[in-house]
Each structure stands twice: as C-alpha cells, then as structure tokens.
Amino acid sequence: MTKRAFITGITGQDGSYLCELLLDKGYEVHGLVHRPDTLPASNIGHLVGNSEIMGRRLFLHTGAFEDATHLRRVISRAKPDEFYHLAGQSSPRLSLELPESTVDSIGMATLRLLEILRDLPNPPKFLYASSSEVFGSPSHSPQDELTPINPTTPYGAAKAFSQQMARIYRIAYGLPTCAVILYNHESPRRSTNFVSMKVARAVARIKHGRQKELVLGSLDGRRDWGWAPDYVQGMWLMLQQQTVDDFVLATGQLHSVQDLVDAAFRCAGLNWRDYVRHDAALVTTVEPVAPCGNAAKARRTLGWKNTVSFDEMIARIVAAELKKLS
C-alpha cells in the first residue's frame, strides 16, 4: 500500500530534499504552499514541471497557517501516514526585529497543526523540525537531547515551544509526535541570508569578475555544519520507528567562518585574503560555548550518519554557484 506524507515548507531547502527522498521511496507526497505562482522557480520547480509526477504522486495545496479550518480540510482529505512540519520563519536575528510574527509563524502554527491532527480518526506520525537555537547559550558542549532548553531569541523560544508541544501531545494525548533538533545544515538550496550561501555566491561572482570583494563580520564564529540531505534522511528514519522519539542531528564537529571562507575560495582557486574585508559593524555576539551537537542517540537508534565532509559540502555548494554563472 502506498504511503502518504504531508510536508509543510516543501519549497524550502529541507522540504524539497525530503520531497525528493519520499518520491524516490514510492510515497504519495502532499505539500502546503503559500504562493503557487512562485513554484516554477522554487526548489521543487523541476518536480512541478514533471507531468509524470505532478498531480499523480505529488499534490500541492494552497493554504496559510492562520486558516485552521482550511488546513483541517486539506489534511483530512490527504489522509497522511507521516507529517513533516518544516515551515516557519528561519532567522534568529530577524526574530529580534519581528518577535510577534516569529512566534505566530512558528509556535502557534505548530499548535494549530497538532490540534488538527489530534482530531483525526487516524493521526499520522508527526515530526517537528526544531533547532539548536532552543539551547541558546549552552553551558557545556556538545549538546544532546538532555541539554537544558534555554533560548536567547524569540526564534529559539518559538522553536522550544513547538518542540515542547510535540512532546506534550505525545505524553498527554498519546499522539505519535516527535521533534528533531537540527544543527546547521547546508546545500546549494540554502537561503541566501545564511553565511554559507552568502560566501559561496560571492566566490562565484568574484571568480567571474562580477564582484570585487566580500564583506564579513567576525570570522571567529564557529558552527556545527552538516550536509542537508543527510539531515532529511534522519527525519525520515525517525518516523520509521515503531515508537517515535526526539533526536539531535549534528556532525559533532566545529568549523569557524574562516574555515568556511578558506574552503570556498580554494574551490575557485582563489586566496580568500585577497578578497575578504572585515567590517566591525557586522560583528554579532560570539557565544561563549559554540553550538555543537552530539548525535550519538541517532547513530545508535536510527543507524543515522553523516555522509559528506565539511570540505566536500562547501565544494558542492560553490560548484553549484559557479555553474549558475558559467
């Protein structure tokens, strides 16, 4: 029998990779979209334009999280076996400027979905995509599923609320709901407001003579960066378990922004020191303890692992940007 999955955020980096993964596994995939007119140019444009897939194995539904009545109809008709909730505002920095809309697009949207699923006769397994931002400024490294939640931004707080609600609905209502705590994960489909894509795009433009320099803040900030398709594989594995649970997905390895910059420029045969300029105005607060995840539970229980190294990940992103300009 064909499995059905429902994805929110299907046009994003993770949602598009998850859509491809599920289609490859024979699923019927349903996705929630907000602006159908942007689909041809989105990360799933190649699927939308495929008549063998669109309307046969892939079904897209227009909707907004504010309209719970419409969402209830759409989800009830789709009858998903698995539900992946990936949508929501994705910038911790922006959340400091727009705290109310951030909390609504993340926290309240998740709560509305959980209430809809609670009323279904056969609730699907539900995965919420949380973030290492729920830990805020952790007191120790690496962090795991037992690390205290202590967010320092509205984004982190909204993610923490959603993650806790998924746990509460699992405990209080017996629903198969869980959360994945995702550390930074990149790909050529990453949004341009993230440093990995900002650097890769600048490298490609500099290589092709379309840009003279790259202006960055501190190069000392460190992150646990992984390959996005690996993390999507982990999400799928989580919902294949008989009893769902929460997991951290991370590489457990830290790299600095300078490491990223150096690797990216080397991919284009350039020395980053010739093109990168420091601007103190762009420097943000550096965490006393860098966010670094311990995915031992996922490796042990799910058999999950990272398959792409940091350098290879950067090489793939830069290659994709260079190809766009060639």
SELOBA-639871 format. One line per field, with one value per residue (C-alpha): residue in three letters; chain; x, y, z. Coordinates in nm, 4 decimals. Each point is the difference from the previous one (the first is absolute). Example, Ala and Ser with C-alpha at 12.3 -4.5 7.8 and 13.67 -1.06 7.14 Angstrom:
BEGIN
code c(ALA|SER) .
unit c(A|A) .
px c(1.2300|0.1370) .
py c(-0.4500|0.3440) .
pz c(0.7800|-0.0660) .
END
This chain:
BEGIN
code c(MET|THR|LYS|ARG|ALA|PHE|ILE|THR|GLY|ILE|THR|GLY|GLN|ASP|GLY|SER|TYR|LEU|CYS|GLU|LEU|LEU|LEU|ASP|LYS|GLY|TYR|GLU|VAL|HIS|GLY|LEU|VAL|HIS|ARG|PRO|ASP|THR|LEU|PRO|ALA|SER|ASN|ILE|GLY|HIS|LEU|VAL|GLY|ASN|SER|GLU|ILE|MET|GLY|ARG|ARG|LEU|PHE|LEU|HIS|THR|GLY|ALA|PHE|GLU|ASP|ALA|THR|HIS|LEU|ARG|ARG|VAL|ILE|SER|ARG|ALA|LYS|PRO|ASP|GLU|PHE|TYR|HIS|LEU|ALA|GLY|GLN|SER|SER|PRO|ARG|LEU|SER|LEU|GLU|LEU|PRO|GLU|SER|THR|VAL|ASP|SER|ILE|GLY|MET|ALA|THR|LEU|ARG|LEU|LEU|GLU|ILE|LEU|ARG|ASP|LEU|PRO|ASN|PRO|PRO|LYS|PHE|LEU|TYR|ALA|SER|SER|SER|GLU|VAL|PHE|GLY|SER|PRO|SER|HIS|SER|PRO|GLN|ASP|GLU|LEU|THR|PRO|ILE|ASN|PRO|THR|THR|PRO|TYR|GLY|ALA|ALA|LYS|ALA|PHE|SER|GLN|GLN|MET|ALA|ARG|ILE|TYR|ARG|ILE|ALA|TYR|GLY|LEU|PRO|THR|CYS|ALA|VAL|ILE|LEU|TYR|ASN|HIS|GLU|SER|PRO|ARG|ARG|SER|THR|ASN|PHE|VAL|SER|MET|LYS|VAL|ALA|ARG|ALA|VAL|ALA|ARG|ILE|LYS|HIS|GLY|ARG|GLN|LYS|GLU|LEU|VAL|LEU|GLY|SER|LEU|ASP|GLY|ARG|ARG|ASP|TRP|GLY|TRP|ALA|PRO|ASP|TYR|VAL|GLN|GLY|MET|TRP|LEU|MET|LEU|GLN|GLN|GLN|THR|VAL|ASP|ASP|PHE|VAL|LEU|ALA|THR|GLY|GLN|LEU|HIS|SER|VAL|GLN|ASP|LEU|VAL|ASP|ALA|ALA|PHE|ARG|CYS|ALA|GLY|LEU|ASN|TRP|ARG|ASP|TYR|VAL|ARG|HIS|ASP|ALA|ALA|LEU|VAL|THR|THR|VAL|GLU|PRO|VAL|ALA|PRO|CYS|GLY|ASN|ALA|ALA|LYS|ALA|ARG|ARG|THR|LEU|GLY|TRP|LYS|ASN|THR|VAL|SER|PHE|ASP|GLU|MET|ILE|ALA|ARG|ILE|VAL|ALA|ALA|GLU|LEU|LYS|LYS|LEU|SER) .
unit c(A|A|A|A|A|A|A|A|A|A|A|A|A|A|A|A|A|A|A|A|A|A|A|A|A|A|A|A|A|A|A|A|A|A|A|A|A|A|A|A|A|A|A|A|A|A|A|A|A|A|A|A|A|A|A|A|A|A|A|A|A|A|A|A|A|A|A|A|A|A|A|A|A|A|A|A|A|A|A|A|A|A|A|A|A|A|A|A|A|A|A|A|A|A|A|A|A|A|A|A|A|A|A|A|A|A|A|A|A|A|A|A|A|A|A|A|A|A|A|A|A|A|A|A|A|A|A|A|A|A|A|A|A|A|A|A|A|A|A|A|A|A|A|A|A|A|A|A|A|A|A|A|A|A|A|A|A|A|A|A|A|A|A|A|A|A|A|A|A|A|A|A|A|A|A|A|A|A|A|A|A|A|A|A|A|A|A|A|A|A|A|A|A|A|A|A|A|A|A|A|A|A|A|A|A|A|A|A|A|A|A|A|A|A|A|A|A|A|A|A|A|A|A|A|A|A|A|A|A|A|A|A|A|A|A|A|A|A|A|A|A|A|A|A|A|A|A|A|A|A|A|A|A|A|A|A|A|A|A|A|A|A|A|A|A|A|A|A|A|A|A|A|A|A|A|A|A|A|A|A|A|A|A|A|A|A|A|A|A|A|A|A|A|A|A|A|A|A|A|A|A|A|A|A|A|A|A|A|A|A|A|A|A|A|A|A|A|A|A|A|A|A|A|A|A|A) .
px c(0.0000|0.1370|0.1000|-0.1135|0.2051|-0.0846|0.2741|-0.0239|0.2851|0.0234|0.1640|0.2791|0.3407|-0.1031|-0.3516|0.1145|0.2621|-0.2527|-0.2530|0.2530|0.0968|-0.3595|-0.0859|0.3036|-0.1339|-0.3375|-0.1996|-0.2921|0.1091|-0.2217|0.1405|-0.1320|0.0928|-0.0824|0.0660|-0.0625|0.1267|0.3549|0.0135|0.1686|0.3047|0.0060|0.2084|-0.2710|-0.0455|0.1474|-0.2646|-0.2889|0.0863|0.0113|-0.3370|0.0901|0.0206|-0.2138|-0.3634|0.0802|0.2432|0.0546|-0.2906|0.0365|-0.2610|-0.0254|-0.0534|0.1075|0.0548|-0.2355|-0.2918|-0.0403|-0.3357|0.1475|0.3054|-0.2271|-0.1803|0.3232|0.1666|-0.3155|-0.0295|0.3696|-0.0156|0.3783|0.1821|0.2912|0.0012|0.3179|-0.0387|0.2988|-0.1512|0.0507|0.2090|0.3637|0.2140|0.0936|0.1253|-0.3211|-0.2026|0.1474|-0.1569|-0.3247|-0.0636|-0.3790|-0.0174|0.2836|-0.1803|-0.3226|0.1564|0.1890|-0.1677|-0.3668|0.0197|0.1328|-0.2688|-0.2749|0.1367|0.0223|-0.3611|-0.1095|0.1890|-0.1407|-0.3517|0.0759|-0.1302|0.3448|0.2618|0.3210|0.3475|0.1065|0.3500|0.0769|0.3242|0.1499|0.3378|0.3146|-0.1129|-0.2220|0.3172|0.0890|0.3409|0.0593|0.2179|0.1778|0.0968|-0.1045|-0.3743|-0.2402|-0.3659|0.0397|0.1642|-0.2140|-0.2095|0.0981|-0.0753|0.1359|-0.2054|-0.3715|0.0847|0.1582|-0.2887|-0.2582|0.1924|0.0209|-0.3750|-0.0749|0.2440|-0.1527|-0.3521|0.0930|0.1250|-0.3101|-0.2365|0.1956|-0.0243|-0.3417|-0.1961|0.1956|0.0678|0.3041|0.1648|0.3714|0.2564|0.3360|0.2550|0.1907|0.3412|0.1117|-0.0312|0.0810|-0.0395|-0.0263|-0.3673|0.0800|-0.1598|0.2279|-0.0324|0.2215|0.3770|0.0809|-0.1964|0.1104|0.3630|-0.0542|-0.1895|0.2685|0.2765|-0.1768|-0.0584|0.3603|0.1283|-0.2080|0.1005|-0.3441|0.1008|0.3199|-0.0164|-0.1938|-0.0767|-0.0466|-0.0117|0.1940|0.1650|0.0398|-0.3574|-0.0249|-0.2825|-0.0841|-0.0676|-0.1347|-0.1375|-0.3762|-0.0999|0.1571|-0.2259|-0.3076|0.0884|0.0093|-0.3473|-0.1387|0.1724|-0.1579|-0.3517|0.0813|0.0404|-0.2807|0.0077|0.0989|0.2444|0.2011|0.3499|0.2911|0.1489|0.3475|0.3560|0.1599|0.2768|0.0562|0.1323|0.0507|-0.1301|0.3627|0.0150|-0.3092|0.1398|0.3381|-0.1575|-0.2365|0.2675|0.2344|-0.2728|0.0294|0.3797|0.0038|0.1641|-0.2711|0.2336|0.0102|-0.3754|-0.1504|-0.0408|-0.0916|-0.2765|-0.0339|-0.3579|-0.0994|0.1429|-0.2602|0.0404|0.2247|-0.1347|0.2247|-0.0852|-0.0387|-0.3089|0.1256|-0.2302|0.0399|-0.1961|0.1033|-0.3635|-0.0912|0.3000|-0.0790|-0.3790|-0.0578|0.3247|0.0338|0.3324|0.1578|0.1134|0.1537|0.3031|0.0163|0.2410|-0.2034|-0.3189|0.1525|0.1404|-0.3457|-0.1605|0.2683|-0.0107|-0.3751|0.0442|0.2802|-0.2186|-0.2790|0.2357|0.1802) .
py c(0.0000|0.3432|0.2163|0.3617|0.2831|0.3642|0.2659|0.3619|0.2122|-0.2258|0.2675|0.0667|-0.1642|-0.2867|-0.0350|-0.0362|-0.2628|-0.1853|0.0099|-0.1558|-0.2640|-0.1028|-0.0101|-0.2225|-0.2308|-0.0265|0.2349|0.2143|0.3454|0.2925|0.3455|0.3273|0.3096|0.3669|0.1452|-0.2376|0.2614|-0.0400|-0.3790|-0.0187|0.1874|-0.1791|-0.2931|-0.2369|0.1697|-0.3032|-0.2199|0.2383|0.0008|-0.3798|-0.1295|-0.3532|0.1175|0.3097|-0.0869|-0.3703|-0.0467|0.3588|0.2190|0.3607|0.1807|0.3758|0.1098|0.2101|-0.0996|0.2756|-0.1809|-0.3078|-0.0918|-0.0247|-0.1887|-0.2499|-0.0699|-0.0347|-0.2338|-0.2082|-0.0583|-0.0815|-0.2677|0.0000|-0.2829|0.2312|0.3749|0.2091|0.3548|0.1957|0.3427|0.3212|0.3140|-0.1150|0.2923|0.0469|0.3505|0.1001|-0.1320|0.2731|0.2559|-0.1917|-0.1994|-0.0117|-0.1250|-0.2446|-0.1565|-0.0188|-0.1532|-0.2577|-0.0640|0.0603|-0.1657|-0.3159|0.0056|0.0368|-0.2967|-0.2167|0.0816|-0.0955|-0.3289|-0.0767|0.0034|-0.2379|-0.3578|-0.1331|0.2616|-0.0247|-0.0186|0.3619|0.1481|0.3564|0.1549|0.1738|0.1713|0.0145|0.3580|-0.1468|-0.0410|0.3697|0.0415|-0.3511|-0.0562|-0.2998|-0.1558|-0.2085|0.0221|-0.2928|-0.0833|0.0553|0.3426|0.2622|0.2170|0.3642|0.2082|0.3529|0.1214|0.0042|-0.2501|-0.2382|0.0463|-0.0719|-0.3089|-0.1141|0.0506|-0.2081|-0.2706|-0.0199|-0.0072|-0.2968|-0.1747|0.0951|-0.1289|-0.3258|-0.0373|0.1509|-0.1141|-0.3050|0.1440|-0.1224|0.3441|0.0771|0.2721|-0.0025|0.2481|0.1091|0.1617|0.2118|-0.1920|0.1367|-0.0707|0.1863|0.0550|0.1962|0.3430|0.2900|0.1578|-0.2747|0.0476|-0.3179|0.1165|0.3607|-0.1135|-0.2527|0.2510|0.2654|-0.2447|-0.0833|0.3659|0.0932|-0.2880|0.1255|0.3632|0.1138|0.0924|0.1433|-0.0880|-0.1776|0.1949|-0.2042|0.0535|-0.2269|-0.3057|-0.1589|-0.1192|-0.3792|-0.2279|-0.3671|-0.0106|-0.3093|-0.1059|0.0640|-0.3217|-0.2018|0.1758|-0.0613|-0.3697|0.0171|0.1540|-0.2837|-0.2608|0.1535|-0.0649|-0.3584|-0.0965|-0.1917|0.2484|0.3548|0.2024|0.3225|0.0058|0.2367|-0.0018|0.1523|-0.0768|0.0605|0.1969|0.3740|0.2186|0.3750|0.2488|0.0377|-0.3750|0.0376|0.3021|-0.1642|-0.3211|0.1914|0.2205|-0.2978|-0.1706|0.2853|0.0083|0.3272|0.1229|0.1380|0.2557|0.1859|0.0551|-0.0052|0.3241|0.0193|0.2334|0.0352|0.1228|-0.3479|-0.1757|-0.1721|-0.1398|-0.3054|-0.2795|-0.1016|-0.3603|-0.0761|-0.1987|-0.3532|-0.3007|-0.3554|-0.2304|-0.3229|-0.0914|0.0357|-0.2072|-0.2683|-0.0178|0.1042|-0.1112|0.3578|0.1486|0.2945|-0.0961|0.3257|0.1725|0.3732|0.0678|-0.2089|0.1764|0.3421|-0.1229|-0.1124|0.3307|0.2069|-0.2237|0.0558|0.3779|-0.0033|-0.2047|0.2587|0.2678|-0.2068) .
pz c(0.0000|-0.0959|0.2939|0.0092|0.1455|0.0609|0.0045|0.1091|-0.1302|-0.3042|-0.2165|0.2500|0.0137|0.2268|-0.1350|-0.3596|0.0850|0.2145|-0.2833|-0.2375|0.2557|0.0626|-0.3704|-0.0572|0.2696|-0.1727|0.2210|-0.1020|0.1148|0.0966|0.0674|0.1345|-0.2017|0.0510|-0.3456|-0.2916|-0.2477|0.1340|-0.0372|-0.3448|0.1359|0.3356|0.1234|-0.1245|-0.3372|-0.1761|0.1626|-0.0614|-0.3697|-0.0222|-0.1239|0.1075|0.3613|0.0488|0.0626|0.0055|0.2871|0.1119|0.1081|0.1117|0.2067|0.0418|0.3573|0.2968|0.3613|0.1138|-0.1678|0.2174|-0.1546|-0.3489|0.1297|0.1713|-0.3292|-0.1970|0.2500|0.0504|-0.3747|-0.0423|0.2742|0.0611|0.1747|0.0787|0.0611|-0.0205|0.1322|-0.1322|-0.0735|0.1932|0.0255|-0.0002|0.1202|0.3680|-0.0786|-0.1790|0.2927|0.2196|-0.2336|-0.0546|0.3187|-0.0273|-0.3586|0.0721|0.2932|-0.1996|-0.3130|0.2055|0.3342|-0.0692|-0.3411|0.1634|0.2658|-0.2620|-0.1926|0.3107|0.0871|-0.3513|0.0154|0.3460|-0.1454|-0.2877|0.0322|-0.0960|0.0916|-0.2037|0.1464|0.0409|-0.0120|0.0977|-0.1277|0.3011|0.0265|0.2113|0.0714|0.2732|0.2080|-0.0265|0.1649|0.1362|0.3046|-0.1486|-0.3315|-0.1809|0.0556|-0.0186|0.0586|0.3764|-0.0203|0.1799|-0.2293|0.0463|-0.3123|-0.0362|-0.2991|-0.0874|-0.2752|0.2504|0.2416|-0.2717|-0.1074|0.3619|0.0443|-0.3100|0.1036|0.3467|-0.1398|-0.2178|0.3146|0.1987|-0.2684|-0.0006|0.3776|0.0750|-0.3053|-0.1108|-0.3458|-0.1963|0.0051|0.0205|-0.0642|-0.1724|0.1354|-0.3071|-0.0013|-0.2957|-0.3254|-0.3420|-0.3716|-0.3318|0.0905|0.3152|0.0275|-0.0897|0.3454|0.1474|0.0087|-0.1940|-0.3025|0.0375|-0.0201|-0.2811|-0.2123|0.0538|-0.0952|-0.3262|-0.0823|0.0808|-0.2120|-0.2942|0.0515|0.1142|0.3551|0.1452|0.3681|0.2726|0.3160|0.3172|0.3750|0.2322|-0.1531|0.3429|0.0473|-0.0033|-0.1019|-0.0350|-0.3762|-0.1775|-0.3391|-0.0262|-0.1857|0.2844|0.2489|-0.2118|-0.0031|0.3790|0.0116|-0.2077|0.2176|0.3101|-0.1290|-0.0961|0.3658|0.1665|0.2880|-0.0925|0.2093|-0.0101|-0.1516|-0.0553|-0.3504|-0.0243|-0.1100|0.3384|-0.1732|0.0207|-0.2802|0.0022|-0.2528|-0.1073|-0.0696|-0.2176|-0.1830|-0.0569|-0.1341|-0.2295|-0.1574|-0.0449|-0.2035|-0.2500|0.0095|0.1936|0.3206|0.2239|0.1581|-0.3314|-0.0081|0.3498|0.1944|0.3667|0.1164|0.3772|-0.0422|-0.1154|0.3053|0.2145|0.3491|0.0109|0.2189|0.2931|-0.0870|-0.3703|-0.1062|-0.0634|-0.0021|0.1246|-0.2325|0.1756|0.0703|-0.3693|-0.1082|0.2550|-0.0402|-0.3614|-0.1591|-0.1231|-0.1046|-0.1788|-0.3493|-0.1281|0.1534|0.0674|-0.2876|-0.2446|0.1063|-0.0669|-0.3318|-0.1145|0.0940|-0.1727|-0.3089|-0.0271|0.0212|-0.2574|-0.2339|0.0205|-0.1311|-0.2633) .
END
